[in-house]
Amino acid sequence: MLRSTKLGTTTKKVVNIMMIGMVLAGVIVFAFMGKTDTDGDVMSKLFLTFFGVIITFQIIPGIILFGVMIKGMCGLGRKEAETEAVKVVK
């Protein structure tokens, strides 16, 4: 049997809250859209907005990973690890 850990239950709660938030945001957006024209202008704006949001949410972790990569290449984290290793050896 799988045992539920605190991290697992916390993750499930966060995922459920995010899903509820996304559904509510979609409902609110469609509720305020009002009447739509048949020329597809509203749908094209929604399409571009949707992909803009996706790109934005993908850029944020990319920037974080890029920063960590630069930090590792410059050796900014090595000094702390070396001093901890020396303390353990002594």
C-alpha positions in Angstrom: 0.0 0.0 0.0 1.2 3.5 -0.7 1.6 5.7 2.3 0.7 9.4 2.0 3.5 11.7 2.9 3.2 15.3 3.9 4.8 16.5 0.7 2.5 14.3 -1.4 -0.6 15.7 0.3 0.6 19.3 0.1 1.4 18.8 -3.6 -2.1 17.4 -4.3 -3.7 20.4 -2.5 -1.7 22.9 -4.5 -2.5 21.2 -7.7 -6.2 21.1 -6.9 -6.2 24.7 -5.9 -4.5 25.6 -9.1 -7.0 23.7 -11.2 -9.9 25.3 -9.4 -8.4 28.7 -10.0 -7.8 28.0 -13.7 -11.4 26.9 -14.2 -12.8 29.9 -12.3 -10.6 32.2 -14.4 -11.9 30.7 -17.6 -15.5 31.0 -16.4 -15.0 34.6 -15.5 -13.3 35.4 -18.9 -16.2 33.8 -20.8 -18.8 35.4 -18.6 -17.5 38.9 -19.3 -17.0 38.4 -23.0 -20.6 39.2 -23.8 -21.9 38.9 -27.3 -19.3 37.8 -29.9 -19.1 38.8 -33.5 -19.1 36.1 -36.2 -15.8 37.4 -37.7 -13.7 35.6 -35.1 -12.0 38.7 -33.7 -12.6 37.7 -30.1 -11.4 34.1 -30.6 -8.2 35.3 -32.3 -7.5 37.6 -29.3 -8.2 34.7 -26.9 -6.0 32.5 -28.9 -3.1 35.0 -28.8 -3.7 35.7 -25.1 -3.7 32.0 -24.3 -0.3 31.4 -26.0 1.1 34.6 -24.5 0.3 33.2 -21.0 1.9 29.9 -21.9 5.0 31.6 -23.1 5.2 33.8 -20.0 4.8 30.8 -17.7 7.6 29.0 -19.6 10.0 31.9 -19.5 10.0 32.3 -15.7 11.4 28.8 -15.0 13.8 29.2 -18.0 15.2 32.4 -16.5 15.6 30.7 -13.1 17.4 27.7 -14.7 19.6 30.1 -16.7 20.6 31.9 -13.6 21.5 28.7 -11.8 23.5 27.6 -14.8 25.5 30.8 -14.9 26.0 30.6 -11.1 27.4 27.1 -11.5 29.7 28.1 -14.4 31.1 31.1 -12.5 31.7 29.0 -9.4 29.7 31.1 -7.0 28.4 28.1 -5.1 31.7 26.2 -4.9 33.3 28.2 -2.1 30.5 27.3 0.3 30.7 23.6 -0.6 34.5 23.6 -0.2 34.4 25.2 3.2 31.7 22.7 4.4 33.9 19.8 3.0 36.9 21.1 5.0 34.8 21.3 8.2 33.6 17.8 7.7 37.2 16.5 7.2 38.5 18.2 10.3 
